[in-house]
Amino acid sequence: MKPLDLESPEYGQGATSNASTRTSFQLDRRDFLKVLGGGLFICMTDLPDWAQESGHFFGRHELPKNISAWLHIAANNQVKVFTGKVEVGQNIRTSLAQQVAEELRVPFDSITMIMGDTALVPWDMGTFGSRTTPTMAPILRTMAAAARESLTQTAARRWHVETAELVAADGKVTDKKHSRSFTYGELTRGNNIVKVVTGHPALTPATQWKIAGTPVPKVGIRKFVTGEHKYPSDIVRPGMLFGAVLRPSGFNATLESIDTGAAEKIPGVQVVRDGDFVGAVSPDSYTAHQAVKAIHARWSVPAQPSNQNLFQYLKNHPETGSRFAEAPHTAGNVAQALAAADLRLEEQYTVQFIAHCPLEPRAAVAEWDGDHLTVWTGTQRPFGIRDDLMQAFHLPVEKVRVIQPDMGSAYGGKHENAATIEAARLARAAGKPVKVEWTRREEMTWAYFRPAGLMEIKAGARRDGTLVAWEHHNYNSGPAAIGTPYEVANQLIQYHPTESPLRQGSYRALAATANNFARESHMDAMAHALHSDPLEFRLKNLSDARLRAVFEKAADGFGWARAKSTPDRGFGIAGGTSKGGYVATCVEIEIDPATKTLHLRRVVQAWESGAIVNPNGLQNQVMGAMIQGIGGALFENIRFADGRILNPLFSGYRLPRFKDAPQIEVILIDRKDLPSAGAGEIGIIGIAPAVGNAIFAATGVRPCNMPMAPRQPIPGIKPGPLIR
């Protein structure tokens, strides 16, 4: 393998992301150190207690024990940090670098994060589930603290003094008593030292942070603004061709016949066929796609479900033997408690399939060098893609390399390998590097969707507002945040996996959005039925101090006590918790009495996720999640029938626009006494139920289906009061 230019925009790009476990480097130890130059090379042999308990995160892999490096300090005092986590817009390049700089006691701008390159970084399961901050950051902080201790010990040995007499700060170790200092680079110059970390260095408390905990600007922000920053779709390799792939005319289709003659006559086009896989390559993308259009293929598409009666279909088609099936959560006796309750309410809530709609559709460049395969692609799972390529092409691990340039968003939608394998197949056939870029239509047809779901809730309460029974069933959308945070003595909560009519998978916050929409809508309905203030009703049944705190902060900041709904103006509140974070949302809506058009005017959201690493980045995350949540709440839905997506373009798929953005205020609660939790997801879960509750407060009609104000009526769904 050729040496790498780590300063190239294809690799380094400033401070970066997250890492996790054991790796097999494609560079051997000597070549790896040669690439990095002289410096201190830190490894870990002892797994911290918190990591040992995270078996689901590390899986069958172990944290690096020998040559699996996390940190390198060069002779010029520059620091490279290695992680398998990737940057997809959540700004973990900045927040992880802040925490390394904090523990290592170096200037922030001396840190360069090397992320998501399977030849250079430790194995990692992937970037998802809000796991970067709570699982990767402690590893990198530990390595940085260990490096600082080692450098201090090295200086003490050279000066023949006690380490207690020395101070590590600003990238150097200083002996104040004798007015002398070594830079870290002076201590490491000419030495390639493997330092074994066997203990658990003390980490800096959040109350003492100087770099972490501050609003450090996004690394490389100027390059993002000017367009200099490179994404997978920007990658160009010498001699590269462009590829396009023939798609079936519907889901689960069978290819019956094909004629590629017309496509083969187009100058510069090479048609590739491998079984049912058919594609074309050309020196330019347009010609490759025109060649695919010229292929005459006949497909047999089986009969398949549609939006019509979707939720009845989900309920009637359980998935047998599902690996996601779980035993129901039970407490007390729900049936008896419901029978004895003074108030009983029962309702169904639904969410539709929606698309991820990333800014950058799937893109991959594949290059073969003999039997060595290198790909550049946008993925949340570089090592997972590496494994898929190994299996698809029967290659050993040392012959496959996956490089992940920052990609233009993912939202849980880029776990899979489709574009990468397509590019690799075309490149192998063409004998040249090939880039495959999915069109928007391909992205919104052949990628997977956020699952649709049916939630059925029964609840009972006493006249004084005390909840006594809660029964919650979720069909298909998932178990995330399905448990109620409210105190209820009698509970029956169960997720039911079903056979989905569409490909479905991860989406920002998973099913927490659906379950929170159902639960918080039902809590609001219970409060109104009891003639109780929705906030007071929640607080009466809530003992979780952290969730109470965000409710109270949001209500105070919003002026909830003064918010009185009218037929043309409504106020709603909702809250929830998931993945270590707590959120409460208050909204104000306005309704045009003539057109019945909804306008979202104001949102106040309070947020708490432990110690805040970067308040500016966190605020951006929370605001972005709310804007994205508006789409799923009001507009977004995939319409499908006869094995086809009916609205695969933005012209028929309504996303939030500038005019839909309300006035937003984010209230951050910085709990420096608590570990930092991930913040990429749960900001999305509060907006939909808060909007629905505001609609009810103004109109007396409760929206039970998401989206609540679709651009077009959805088959099988009774229209709500606010159809645009």
N, C-alpha and C positions, 0 to 999 in steps of 0.2 A: 504494500500500500504506500502511496506517495505521501510525503510529509504534508501536513495541513498548515495553511496560513490562518491562524486563529484570529487575526485581525480583519480577515475578509468579511464583507457583509453577509456572506453565506453562512458564517459560523458565529462570530462573536457578538457584535452589535451591542456592546455595553453590558450593563448589569442585567441578569436574567432570573430563572425560575427554580424549580423544585426537584428533589431526588429521593431515592429510597433504598435500593437493595444490591444484591450481588450482580456483578457483570463479568462477562468475558470480553476483555478489550481486544479489538482487532489489531491494535498496536501492541507489540510486546513491551515489557517494562523499560528496556533500554531505549527503544525507539520512541516510546511515549515521553520519557524524560528528555530525550534529545529534542523533540518538538517543543517542549515547554521551556527548555533552557535550565540553567542552574537555579536551584531554589529548594525550599522546604516542601516536602511532599507528605501530606497527612493522610493516614488511613485509620480505620476503626476496627478493632477486633471484638469489642464488647458491646452488646446490644443493650441500650438503656431500657429500664423497666417499662416505660410507656410504649416503647417500640415492640417489646416482647409480647405485650398484650394486644398488639394490633395485627394479629395473624391474618385477618381478612385483607389487610393492606399490603403486607409483604408476601402473603401466599407461601408458596414453596421455596421462595428465594430468601436468602439471608443478607443482612447488611454486609458491606465489604469487609473482608478479613485480611486480605493480603495486598494486592496491587490495585484495589478498587479505590481510587482517589476521589476525594471530595474537594480538596483545597490545594492550591499551589501558590506559593509566594516566590516571586521572581527576584532576581538580583536588583532590578530597577524599582523595587518596592511595589510593583503592580501585583494584584491578586486575582487569580482566576478561580472561580467556584464552579463546580460541576454538579449538575442535577438532571435527572430524567424528566422533571416537570417542564412544561412548555408554556409559552406565552401566547394566549389567545385573545388578548384584549383586557384581561383582568388586572394587569399591571403587577404581576408577581415578580417580574424582573426587578422592579424597583423595591418592593417590600422585602423580598428575600435578601437583596443586596444590603438594604438598611440594617437588617438584623446581623448579617455577617460583619459589616463594618462596625457595628456596635460592640460585638463581642471581641473582635480582633483589635479594636482601637486603631482603626485606620480611617483616613478620609473616605467619604462615600465614593467619590469619583475615582478612587484607585481600584474599585471592584469591577471586574468583568464577569458576567454570568455566562457559562457555556451550558446550553440547555438542549435537551431532546436529540442529541446526536448519539446514536447507539454505539459508535466507535469510541466515544470519549467519556461518556457519563455512566454512572452506576445504573443498573437495571431499575426500572420503575414501572409500576402497574399502569399508571396513566394519570392524567390531569383531569380530575372529575370529583364530584361529591364534596366539594369544599374541603378537600383534604390537604391542600398544599400548606396552608398556614398551621394547622394543628399537628401535622405529622412530619412534613419536610423541614419546616423552619427549625424545630428543636434539634434535628440532626445537624443542620448546618451551623446552628449556634454552638452546639457542643463541639464540633470540629474547630470552629473559630476560636472558642475559648481555650481548647487544648493547644492550638497552635500558639496562642499568646503566651500560655504558661511555658511551652517548650522554648520559645524565643527568649523569654525572661531567664529561664534556667541556663540557656546557652551563654547569654551575656554574663550571668553571675559566675559561670565557670571561667570565662575569659578574664574577668576582672578579679577573680578570687574573692568574691564577696557573697553575702547571703542574698537570696532572692527577695527577701522582705525589704531590702534597702533600695530596690529598683522599682521603677514605675514604667509601665507600658502605655503609651499614648501617642496619638498622631503618627502612627507607623514607625515608632522607634522605641527603644528601651533606654531609659535615662537613669544615670546614677547622679542624683542631685547633690549628694554630699561631696562628690569629687568633680562636679560640673563636666560630665562626659556622657556621651550617648552613642549608641549604635542604631542606625536605621535597620529595619527588618532585612532589607536587601543586603546590607553589609554583613549581617549575621548569617545569611544563607548563601552568599556568593560563592560559587564553586563547589557547593555541596548539594548532592542529590540524596537527601536523607528521608528515609521512610520512618516516620514517627508512629509508633503503635499507641493507640488510645485505649487504655484498659479501664480507666476509672470514669467518673462522672464529674467533670469540671463544673464548678459553680457558675451558673449563668447570671447575668446582670438583671436584677429586678426591674420591672417596668417603671417603677417610681424613680429609677436612676438613669433611665434611657436619655441619651443626648442626640442620637441620630435616628434610631427607631423611635416611633411615637411622634415624629414630626412630619409636616407636609412636604416632604422632598418631592420636587417635580419629577414627572415621568422620565425615565431614562430615554434619551434619544428623541425627545419630543419634537425637536425641530425637524428631524428626518421624517417623522410621521406627517407633520404639517406640510412639508414641501414635496412629499412624494418620493423622497430619496430612499426611504425604508423599503426593503425588498420582502415580498410575500411569495408563496409558492408559485403563483401565477406569473411572477416576474422572473423566475429562474430561466436562464438561457445557457445552454451547453454548446460547445463547438460541434458543428455539423448537425444540430438538432432538427428533427422533423416534428410535425404536429400530427396528432392522432385523433380520430373520431370513431365511435363505436355504434354499430347497428343495434337499436333497441327494439324489443318486441312491441307489438301493437296493443298489448294489454298485459296485466299481471297474470303470472302462471301460464303464459302462452307457450305453445309448442310450435317450433319451426317446421313447416310442412314442405316448403320448396323455396329455392333461392336462385337468382340469376344475377351474377356480378359483372356480366359482360360490359354493360354501359359504363360502369364505374372504372373498369380496367382500361378503357379507352381514353380516359382523361389524362392529359400529359402530366407527368410527375407523380402520379398516384400509384401506390402499391396496395392492393387489397390483401388483407390477411384473414384467413379462415382457419379456425381450430375448433372442430366440432360445431357447436351452436354459437361459438364466439366468432363474430365477424366484425372487422373494422377496416379502416383505411388510414394510410399515412401519406403525407404530402409536405412539401417545403413550407406551406402556409396553412393556417387553420381553416380559412374559408374554403379552400379547395378540398381539404380532407372532409369537411362536413358536406360539401356538395357531392362528393363521391359517395358518401353513405346514403344521401338522398336518392342517388341514381341506382342504388341496389334495389332490385325487385324481389321482395320477400313476401311469402304468404304464411300467415300465422293462424293457428287455431286457439281461440281464447275461450276458456270455459266460463259458464255462467257463475257469477259472483255477486255478493251482497252490495248494497248501496247505502246511502245515508238513510233511506226510508226504513223505518223500524230498526235503526241501528242498535238502540239500547235494549230492545227486547231480544234482538239477535245475540248481543253480548251475554245477556242473562241466561239465555237458553243454550249457550254453547260453552260449557265449562271446559277448561283445558285439563285433560286427564294426565296425571303423572308430572305436573309442572314442577320444575325445580324451585319455583317461587312460592309454592303453596306453603302456608303457615297455619298452625293451629290457631283457632280463635282466641282472642284475649277475653277472659271472663272474670267477673267479680260479682259476688252476691247472686241475686235472682232477679233478672230484668223483668220477666213476665209478671211476677208477683208485685214488683215495685211499680210497674206501669199500671196494673189493675188498681192499685191503691192510691195512685197519684191524683191530686186535685186537677192538674192540667196535663193533657196528653196531646202531643203533636206528632204527626207523621208526614214525611214529604220525600219526594224523589228529586235529586239534583243531577245534572248531566254536564259533561264537557265534551266538546267535539275533538276530532283529530285536528292538529295544526302542524304546520311546517316550521322548521328551524329558521329558514330565511337568512342564512349567513350573508354578510356583506360580500364575501368571496366564495362562490361555489367551489366544489371540490376541484383540486388541481394536483397533478403529480408529474414529475419528470423522472424517467428511468434511464439508466445508462449501464450497459454491460461492458466490462473489460475482461474479455475471456469468459470465465465462469464466475467472475465477481460481479455482483449487482449492487449498485448504489441508487437510491431514490431520494428525491427531495419532494416532500409532500406535507400537506396540512393535516395533522392528525393529533388527537388527544392521547394516542397510545403508540408512540414510536416503537417500543419494544414489542407490542402486540402486532403491529404491522410487520415488523421484522420476522416474527414467528410465522405469520401468514405467508409471507414471501418464501421463507424457508420450506414450508410445507408445499406450497403451490409449485415450486420449481425444484424441489428435492435437493436443497442446498444446505451445507453445514453452516453453523452460526458465523464462522469467521469469514464467510464469503458474501454476507448480506449486511449492508449498512443503510440505515434510515436516518436522514437528516431532516429536521423539522424547522424550516424558517418560520418566523412568526406568521400565523395565518389570520385571515380576516374574519375572525369570530367563528364560533362553533356551537355554543349553547347546548352541549351534550350531543350534537348531531354528527360529530366526526370521529367516532370510534372505529368505524369499519374501514375496509381496505379496497373498496371497489375500484376507484380511479387509479390507485397505485398498482394493483395487479393488471389492470387494463394497459397502463403505460408500459409495464414490464413485458407483457406478452407482445405488444406491438414493437417494442424496442428490440426484443430478441429476434423477431422475424425480420425486421428491417435492417438489423446490423448497425443501427445508429441510435443515439439518444432520442427519445420521443417524449413530447409533452402532451398530456391529455388534460383538457380543461372542460369540465362539465358546463353546459349551458344552464341558464336559469330554469328552463323547462325540465331538463334532466334532473337538476337538483331537487325540484319540487315534485318530481314523479318517482324517481328511483332511489332517493334517500329514504330513510325511515322517518316516521312521524311521532309526535307526542301522542301517547295513547288517549283514545276516547275513553270515557268512563261514566258509569252509572253509580251514584251513591244513594243508598236508601237509609234514612235516619228516622228512628223513633225516640222520643224523649218524654220524660215525665218530671213534673216539679210540684212542690207544695205551694199553697197560696202565698206563703211568705217569700217565695222566690228561690227556695232551696232545690237544686236538682236532685232527683232521687233515682233516675234511670236514664241510661243512654245506650242505644243500640245503633251501630253504624256498620253498614255493609258496602264495600267497594267492589264493583265488578269491572275488571280489566285495567283501570288506569294505574293501580299500584298501591302499595302499603305505606309509602313515605308519609310521615306525620299523620298517620291515621288515628293514633291514640289521642284521646282528648286531654288537654292540659288542665281541665277543670275538675274539681273535686266531685265525684259521683260515686256513691256507694255501690251501685249496681250497674255493671257494664257488660256488653257483648259487642266486640269489635272484631271484624273479620274481613280479610281481603280474599277475593275469589278470582283467580286467574282464569281467563277465557281465551277462546280461539279468535284472535283478531282477524278481521277481514282485510286489514292493511298491515304492511310491515311497520313495526313500531319499536321504539327504543327510548334511550335516555333523552331528557329535555331538562333545561334549567329548573332545578328544584324537584324534578321527578313528579310524583303524584301529590306532593305537598300542596301544590296550587289547587288541585281538584278537591282534596280532602279538606283543606282549609276553607275553600269556598262553600262546601256543603256544611261544614260544622259551624262556621261563623254566620252563615245565613240562617241556619236553624236556631242558633243561640239568639240572634236578633228577633226571629219570629217568636221564640219563647218569651223574650222580654216584652215585646209589644202585647202578646196575649195576656201577660200578667200585669199590663199597665205599668211596667217598670222602665226606668231609664236604661237603655242598652248597656251603657258603661257600668252603672251601678249593679245591674244584674250579673255582669261578668265578674266584677270585683267581689261580689258576695260569694261567688262559687269558685274563687281562685285563691290558692295558698302559695303558689309559686311567686316568690318575691321578685324575681327578675322579670317575669311577665307582667306582674302588677306595675313595676316601675316604668316599663315602656308604655303601658296603657295610660298611666297617670301623666307621663311627660308629653305624650302625643296630645292628650286631651287638654292639658294646660296650654301648650303651644298653639293649639287650634282654636281655643276658646269654646270648648265643647259645652260648657255650662250655659253659654249664651246662644247656642245654635238651636234655633227653633224653625222646624221645617214648615213650608207652605206648599201649595199645589205647584208652584213654579220653581221652588228651590228646596233641595233636600240635603240632609246631612247624614253621613253614615260612619260607623266605626267598626274595625275588625282587628284582630291580632292573632299571633301564633308563634310557634317555636319549632325549630328544626335544625339539626346538625350543630347544636351548640349556640345558635343565635336566637335572638328574641326581637320581635317586631310588632309594632302597633301602628295602624294607619287610620287617619281621619280624612274624609273627603267632603267637598261641597260640590253639588251639581246644580245646573240650571236647566230647566225644561221650557222650550218654546211652546206656549199653549196652543198655538195655531198648527204648527207642523209636528208637534210631539218629538222634536229633535232634542237629543241629549247633548249638553255641553258640560264637560268636566272642568270646573273652574279652579279648584284649589285642593292641594293634598299636603298634609303634614304627616310625616312618618318618623317615629322614634325607633331607634335601633340600638341594640346592645349585643356585642359579641366578644366580651372580655376586653383585654388590653388592646387598644387600637395601635396598629403598627404605622399606618400612614393615613391620617384623617382626611387628607385631600383625595387619596385614592379610594378610601372607603365611601366617602360621600358620592363620588362619581359612580361607584358600583351600585349604591343604593338607588340613586336617581335613575341610572340606566335600567335597573331591574324594574322599577316602577313604570317607566315608559314602555318597556317591552310588555309588561303585564297588562297595560291598557289594551294592547292588541288582542290578546287572548280573552280578556274580559268582555270586550265590546264587539270586535269585528271578525277576528280570524277564525276560519273554518275551512277544512278541506272538503270539497264536494266530490263525490265519486260514484260511479255506477258502471256496471258491465266491465269491470276490471280496468277502468281508466280513471285518471284524475281529470276532473272537469274544469278546474281553475288552476293550471300549473304556471301561471304568469302573474306578475304583480298587477297587471291590468284587471285581473279578476279575483285577486286575493288581497284583501284590505289590510294594510299595516297602519300603525299610528303615523300621523303626519305632523308637521310643525303646528298646524292649527289645532291638533288634538292635545297638544302638550299643555297641561295646566300650570298654574303657579305652584312650585314645589318647594317645600321647606323640609330639610332633613335635620333631625335632632339626634346627635350622637352621644351616647352614654359611654364614657371611657372608664371601664372597670380595670384599673391597673392591678387590682388584687386577684384577678382571674386570668387563666391562660387565654391566649388569643385563639378565637375560633375562626373558621372560614367564613367569608362574607360574599361569595359569588352568587349565592342562590336565593336565600330566603327573602330577600328584599322584594321578590316578585309575588309572594303569596298573599299579601294583605290587600292589594289594590282591588281585586275583583269582588270579594265579599263586601268591602267597604262601599264600593260603588253600588252594588246591588241593594245594600241596606239603605243607602241614600235614595235610590229610586223608590223603594217601598215607602220611605218616610214621606216622600213628596206625592206619590200617586196612590198609595194603598194597594198596589199590585206588586207582588214579590217575584222578581226574576229568579227562576230556578235552573235556567239553562245558560251555559256559556257557549258561544258569545251572546251577550244580552241585547245588542243592537246591530245585528248583521246587516251587511249591505244588501243581501238578498235573502229571502226566507229560506230556511233550511228544510228540506223534505223530512216529514215525520216529526217536526217540532212545532208545537203550537206557538205562534208569534207572541212575543212579549209586547209591552205597551209602547216600546220605543224602537220602531223599525225605521232605519234611515232610508 
